C-alpha cells in the first residue's frame, strides 16, 4: 500500500474529530546530526548505538500528550517485511490499533517482540499467509520488532495514548493539525532514550509555533 | 742386621698408621657425604615426584576447565546472538530467558552424569542459571528444566557484580545429613551485541573434576576447601575435622597460592598439597586439596636408607682394605728407603772411619819415612864428614886411605838409599808434586851418556845411540832425569867389560818410547815378575853395587808422569827396558 495508503487512512481517521478541534502546531525538531549521506530512496532503518534505538536517517515523532478518548473502532495499520527490512521502520500508532505484518519477501519471516509494551510471537509464516498476521497494541510504549530468522531486522512501533501525533520530515519539520483547545504537553520522541517535551496552550483556530531545540 | 733399625721401624709404622688414618678419614667422609646426598636426593625426589603428580593432576583439571570454558564461552556468544535471547536480554525480558534458552541449552542437561574419565570430554552440567545485570540470580520458572538447587545453594551463585571475565567458583550443597556435594560453577558473561556491555551471565554447575581418578594415583585423596570448610568425602568425619584446622591455618596464615606440608591422618603420615583453584575470582576462594599417603614412600625411603647405609658400610670396609693395602704399598718404599738410608749411613760411617784410619796410617807412615830419612841422613852426613876429615890427614898408612875412600863411598851409597827412600815415601804419601813442563829428553840422555863415559869401568864399553835430538816429554826434569839415570846406571852395572849399551827412542802420536838395552847376563825368568819390587835384586848378581830401589823408583816416577816402564826382553846376552813418556811440544829455547 505504501505511504499514500497510510496517509489516506490517517485522513479518514481524522474525520470524526470534533469540529472545534482545529488548533495547529507547526515547528521543528532538532534532529541528531548524522554523518551518513542523504538517503535519496527514503529508506529508513532502525539502528542501535550504545543500546539506543533510533531511525537512520533520524526522524522524530511529535505528539500531544494527554487524556483523550479512545476511538470506538480501532484502526488497522501495516508494517510490512520487504527486502528483509521492516517498512516502515518506525510506526507511531494510537493505543488499540491493530497492526498487520504482511510478508512481502519470498522467504519466511518470524516476527516477535519481547518488549514490555507488547510481547507477541507470530511464528514463522510465508508471504501468502492469510489472514495477514496481526497484533493489537493495547499498551503505550515502544515495541521493538524482531525477526527470529533474520536477526539483523529491527522495527519500532511507538504506541501512543493519543490520536494527535505526526512524524517529522527528514529536516525535522512537522505540522499537527486539528488539535483540541486546552493545556497540553507536546512531546517529541527522538530515540528510545530521548523524548523532549514542552507545555502548550492551544486555542481554537490558533496556530502555535513550537520548536524542539 | 742394623743396630738402629727398631726406632726406624717405629717411624715407618707411624707413617703407615698416619697414611691409613688419613685414607680412612677420606673414605669415611666420602661415605657419609654419599649417604647424605643420596638421602637428600631421595627425599627431594619423593617430594618432587609427588609435586609433579599433583601438578599433572591439576594441569589435567585445568585442561578440562579450559575446554569447558571455551565451550561455554562459545555457547554464550551463540546464545547472545540468538534473536529471542538477544531480545529477552536487550528488551528487558529476562524472565523469558529460561524458556527461550531451554532449547538452546537442552544438551547441557541431557543424559547422565559422565564417569570421571569422561568428564573432560563432556559438557554435561548439573544445572544452569542466569544472572541479571546486577549479578543476582534470575529464578527459573521451572527449576526442573534447569537443574534443581536448594535456595541456599542458589543464593551462592550470585555475584556482587558482573565481570567481563569468566569466573570459577565452588559451591557446597547440603542434600541432607552427611550428604553434601560440591559443584564447580562457571559464570560466563553474556555481552550485549548492541552496547558491548555485560548484561547477564550464564552460570553453569558441573560435577567437580575428581583428582586421583586415574589408576596411577591409587591411594591419593582429593577434596576441596571452600568457604572455610573442607570437603573431602573419602575421609572419615573426625579425620576431616582434624585436617580442616590445619588446612585453615595454612591457607589463611600462609596466604600462598600453593604449598605442601606433611600431616598425620589416623597416625599415618601424608603429604598434603593445596593449590588455589580460582585465583582472582568473584566467587569465594577455593583450594584443591590433595593427600598422598607417605607410608609406602617412607618404607621405600627406609629401605633405600638401609641400602645406602649397607652400601656405605661396604664402601667403608672396601675403603679400609684398600687404604690399608695402599698404605702398605705406599709405606714399603718409604720403609725400604729408611732401611737403605740407614745402611748407607752406616756404610758411609764405616768408610769414613776406614778412610780416616787409612789417612792417619798414611800420615803416620809418611811421617815415619820422613823422620826415618832425616834421622838416617844426619848420622850418615856426620860420618862422611868425619871420614873425609880423616882422609885429609897425611899420617896414615896408604892402606888406611884406601879403606877410608871405600868407607866414604859407602856413606854416599847410604845417602843415595836414604834419598830414594825419602822420595818413595813422599810419593806414597801423595806429597810428591810433579810439574808439567816440557823436558828435552834427547838432551837429557846425552848428558847422562857423557857422564857414563866418564866412569872408569865403562871406558871400553860401546855405546850406541839411535834417537832424534828433539824429543820432548811432559814432566819434571829432575825426576825424568832420575828415571833415565837409573836405567842407564843399570845398563852399565849389569854389563860386562867391553860390552855394549844401546839407547834408542822414537815417538808416536802420544808417547815417546825410549828403549835402553845392554849386553850382559839375562834376568832369570822366575825373577822377571819381581824385578820392579822394592829391595829386590837378582841373587845371582854379586859384586854389583845397588840397593834394590832403582827400578822400583824409576817405575813409580814414570807412572807418576803418566808413563810406564816395562822389561821389553831379557835374552841370553841382551836385556832391554822400555820407557814411555807423554809427548810434549818442544820447549822454547
Interface residues (C-beta under 8 A of the other chain):
Chain A: X48 X50 X51 X112 X113 X114 X115 X116 X119 X144 X146 X147 X148 X151
Chain B: X81 X82 X83 X84 X86 X87 X88 X90 X91 X92 X93 X96 X192 X194 X195 X197
